[in-house]
Amino acid sequence: MRADLEVADIFRAAGPAYRAAHAGHLSLFQLKVMTAIENCRTAALGGHVEACTDCGHWRIAYNSCRNRHCPKCQGAAARTWLAEREADLLPIGYFHLVFTLPAEIADIAFQNKAAVYDLLFKAASETMLTIAADHRHLGARIGITAVLHTWGSAMTHHPHVHMIVPGGGIAPGGTRWISSRPAFLLPVRVLGRLFRRLFLTRLLALYDAGRLMFRGHIAGLVERRAFLRHLSPVRKKRWVVYAKPPFAGPQAVLAYLSRYTHRVAISNRRLIAFNETGVTLRYKDYRRDGAERQRVMTLATDEFIRRFLLHVLPRGFHRIRHYGLLAASSRKASLALARKLLEVAPDPDDAEIEEPADTRPPCPCCGGHMIVIETFERWRQPRAPPHAVPPTREIAP
């Protein structure tokens, strides 16, 4: 069902003026994201007509843009991704960890998204794999699913990686499964120190290789001495690695992943109003507790668009990655061994795969099965419905 207010509505109304005002300062990819969101589920992308086989009710379903930054398209993408991941879950507890970059690094990351976001993934995953393999801690090879988020609740730039990690791993030699303690996986202070060292060492290597650029208020960091001075305070600062309580079970992991893996900077349901004063939205203020945490703010329309576009990722950048036991190159073999060591059922992939169910929404009038009776191309409108069908029309969700 369509939300009362969507990001697409704001882009259609204010996007042309924003593009004109910021001509030359928006990347081609940002412009493409704006256009995709504006055209999503409109006649601009074409579509099809569905009719109920029981009562004859019909509706028009316009095609989705499938852009990964579009709030409307992420639900279907998340469901498809989750169906593929469900077979990977093990019948054990799972942990949720968050690796966050300090604000001083976030400024550099914003101007060097591909290089620094990639470094964030690598440093965080290597930290987890190294400490987990240490016999003083877990002493096992673990699996990691990592998801990059670049925003805070108010759409400000706040890069961090969420990790979902099984509570245990395979011992060296693959002879047994080592389980973590029920409510403890790895010490966060130890993780934070190694994460800081790995990240800063490799960030300096990127600088020395000439792979970082500095503009605007951090342009002075192009001088090596200034760059080292800028990093000096964060070398002494504690880097935050947050470990949340473990999930209740594999199904809770799926429920969590469905909310986080394909999230964008703001969902349509958080939008409250759009008028001459700007865009009003809901957000969470994590400095407050209880009911006070839920807040409402109004941003000037240009500022809302600017904040949304802050989080457009570089073309081809993978924001969901897998490491250790879940790395693509060894995932199937590692999970099969893990199930064997845990003495649980074999990989469901070995069983017969059923045909996917029809995901087309049922008829809103009688709940009957909907079938496609016509398709139409981009910028075209469908023909009139058959004469026996009432002239009602709905936009498919």
N, C-alpha and C positions, 0 to 999 in steps of 0.2 A: 504494500500500500504506500502511496506517495506521501511523504512528510508535508506538513503545512508550509514549511519553508526549507529550501535546500541551498547548498552552496552554489548549485547551478543557477538558481534564480538571481543570486547576488552577482555572479559573473556575467550573466546575460544583461543585467541592468547597468552595472558599473564597469564591466570589463573593457568595453571600447574606450571609454575615457581614461581608464587606468593605463591601457596600452599606449595611448597617445601621449599621456603625461610622462611615461617612463620609456619612451622609444629609445632604443640603443642601450638600455640598462637591463633588459630582460633577455634571458637566454632563449634560443630557439626552442629548447625543450620545455621551458616554462610556458612559452606561448602555446606550444602544442598541448600541454596539459590543460590550460585554460579552455582551449577550443574543444578538446575531447569532453570535458565536464559540461560545457555549455550544450553540446550536441547530444549528450548521452540520453537515450530513450526518447528521441524526437524523430520526426520524419527525416531529418538530415542524415540519419544512419540507416533508413529503411526499416523493414520489419515484416510482420505477418499478421494474418487475421486468424483467430481461433474460434471454433464454434463447438457448442456442447452437443454431444451425440444423443442426449436424452431430451432436452427442452428446446434446443436450437438457439439459446442465448449466444451472442457473439461479442468479441472484444478485440481491440487492436493491441498488439504487443510490439512496441518499437525496440529496435536492437540496442544493446548496451555498448558503450565505448570500450569497455574492458581495460581501461587505463588503471594502473595500480594506485594512482593517487585519487581516483574518483570515489567519493563516499558511497555512491549507489551500487558500485560494481563489486565491492569487497565481500559482501555476504555470500554470493555464489562462489567466488574464488576461494573463500575460506572453507566452505562446505566441501568443495572438490579436494582441496589440499588435506583437510582433516580425514576424509575417507581414505586417502592414500596413507596417512600416518597412523591410522588406528591399528593396522596390523603390526606396527613397530613397537607398540606399548608392551611392557613387561608387567607381570602381576606383582609389582612391588611398589613401595613408596617413591614419590618423586619430590625433588626439591626445586625451588625457584630462587635464582640469584640474579642480582642486578649490578652491573659494572658501569659506573658513571664517570665521565670526564670532568675535571675541575673547570670552572668558568674561564680561567686564563687559557686553557687548551681549547675550549669550545670556540673562542674567537678565531683561533688558527684553523680549526676544523671547518668552520663555515666557509672560509675562502679556499679550502683545499679538501672538498668533500670526499672525492674518490680515494685519495691517498690516506687521509686521516681516519675516515670511517673504516676503511679496510684495515688499517693498523689497529684500530679499536677492537675489531673482531679477532685479529691474530693475537694481540697481546692478552686479551681476556681468555680466549680459548687455550692458549699455551699455558697461562697461569693455572687454569683449572686442571689441565691434563698433567702438568708437572707436579703440583702439590698432591693431587690424588694418587699419582704413581709412587710418591715418596712413602717408604715403609713406616715412617714415623707418623703418618696420617692414615690414609686408607690402604695404600700399597696395591692399587689396582688400576686397570685401564677402564675409564668411564666413557659414557656416551653423552653428547651435548647437542641440544637443539637451541640455536641462538637467534634472536630476533632484534633487529636494530630499530629503535625509536629515536627520533631527533627532536621531539617536542616535549614541552611541559603542558600542563592542563590549559594554560592560557595561551597556547600556541607559540610561546617563546622558544628560542633555540636551546635545546637541552639534550645533547646526544648521550645515549646510554644503550646498553645491550641487556636484554632479558635472556636468561638461560633457564632451560628446563633440563634437569639432570636426574637420571635414575639413582636411587639410593644404594649404590654399590657398583661393582665392576668385576672384570675378569682378572684373576691373579696372573702374574708373569708365568708363561708356559702354558696358560690356558687350562690348568688342571682343576680349578675350583672357582666358585663365585664368592666374592668377599662382600658382605653386606655392611652398610654403614650403620651407625647407631640410629635408632628410630627417629630422633628429633635433631640430629646433628650430622652434617656431611663433612665439611672442612672448616678450619678456623678462618674467619673473615679477615682478621688482622694480618695473618700470614699471606692470605690471598691479596690483600690490598698492597702490601709492601712489594711483592713480586710483580704485581700488575704495574705499579708505578715505575719500577726499575726497567721492566721490559719495554713499556710504552715510551718512556723518555729516552732511553738508549736508541730506540729505532726512530723516534721522531728526529733526534739529532742527526742520525744517518740520512734521513730523507732531506734534511736541510743541507747537509754537506754535499749531497748528490744533486742539489739544485732542483729538487722536485716540489718545493714549497713556494708559494707566492704570497706577497703581503701588500695589501692596498688599504686606502682609507686611514682609519685611526691606528692601525698596526703597521703602517708602511715602514716605520723606523726599524722594524724587526729584520729588515733585509740585511742590516749590519750584524755580523756574527756576535759581537760583544753585547749588543742590545738584545739579541735573541737569547743568549745565555743568561743575561740579567733577568729577562722576562720569565725564564724557567726556574730561576733560583728559588723563589718562594714555594713553588709547587713540589720541589724536591724534598722539602721539609714537611709539607702538609700531608695529613693522613688522607689517602685516597679511599673513597667510600665504596665498599663492596657490601651490598645488602643481601642478607639471606632471610627469606620469608619462611614461615613454618611449612613443613612438608604437606603435600596434598593428601587428601583422604584416600585416594586410589586412582587407578588409570582413568576412570570416567571423569573424575574431577580435573585431571590433566587436560583431557579433551575439551572440557567446558572452558577452562582457562585459555587454552590455545585458540579456541574459536573467537575469543574476545581480543586477543593480542596479536596474532600472526599477521592479519591483514588489516589492521587498524590504520587509519590515516590521521592527519593532524587534528581534524575535528569531524565528528559525525553530524549528520543532518538533525538528529534528534536533540542535539545540544543547542540548536539555534532557536531563539525566542522571537525576535522581531528584526525587521529591516525597513528602515525609513530614512527620512532626511537627516536624522541625528546620527545614523550609523547602524552597526550590526550589534544586536544584544544577544548574548550567549551565556550559557551556564559553564562554570569551571570549578575546579577544586583548589582550595588554598590549603596546601599541606602543612602550613605553619599553624593552622587552627585545628581544633578537635571537635568531634561530635557533629551536631547539626550546623555549627558555624563554618564547617569546612566547605559546604556547598554554597557557592557565591554566584553572583550575576554581575557581568560587566558589559559596558557598551564601548565598542571600538569604532573610530571613524572608518568609513567604508574602505578607503585606500589603505588604512593600517591593517584592516582585516585581510584584505587581499595580499598585502605584503607579507604578513605573518604566515598565511597559507602557503605562499610560494617559497618561503624559507625552507620548506621541507620537501621540495621536489628533489628527488635523488638523481644522481648522474645516470645517464642512459646506460642500461645494461647492468647496473649495480645490483648485486644480490643482497637483499635485506634479510633473508632467512638462510641460515647456513647450519651445517651439521658437522660434528667433529667426533674423533675417537671411534667408539663402537658404531656410531651412526653415520660416519663418513661414507659417502656414496660408493667409494671404491671397495669397501669391505663390509658394508652394512648387512647384507643378507647372511654372509658367513658368520659375522660376529653375533648377530641376533640368534641365529640357529644354535651356536655354541652356548650363548647365554641361557637359552631355553633348556638346553640339555643339562647344563650345570644346575639350573634351578629346578629341574625335573618337572617341567610344565609342558603343555601341549606344543607340538611342533609349529613351525611358522605357518600361519593361515594361508600364506601364498601358495603352499603346496596343495591346498585343497582346491576343489573346483570353484571357479569364480562365477558368481551369479551375474546375470545381466543386470545392469543398473536400472533401478525403478524410474518410471517417468516422473520427472521433477516438475512438470508443468502444473501450475496451480489448478485445482478443480473448479468447476463451474460455481460462481458465487450465488447462483439462484437455486440450484438443486443438488450441487455437489457431484454432478456427473463428470464424465471424462471429456476433456477438451482436445480437439484435433485441429491441425492446421489446414485451413481451406484455401488460403491464398498467401502469397508472398509478394512484397513490392520493394523496388529498389530505392536507393538513397534519393532524398528530395522528392519522392513520389508519394501520393496518397492512395490508399486502397480503393477498389471499386465499391459501389454501393453493395450492401449485403443482399443475399437472396430475398425475394419478395415475401417469403413466408416467415422471415425472421424479424422480430420487432426492432425498430431503428434505435436501439440503445447502444451505448459504447462505453467501454472502460479501458483504462490504460493498465496493462498487466504490471504486476509488481516486478 
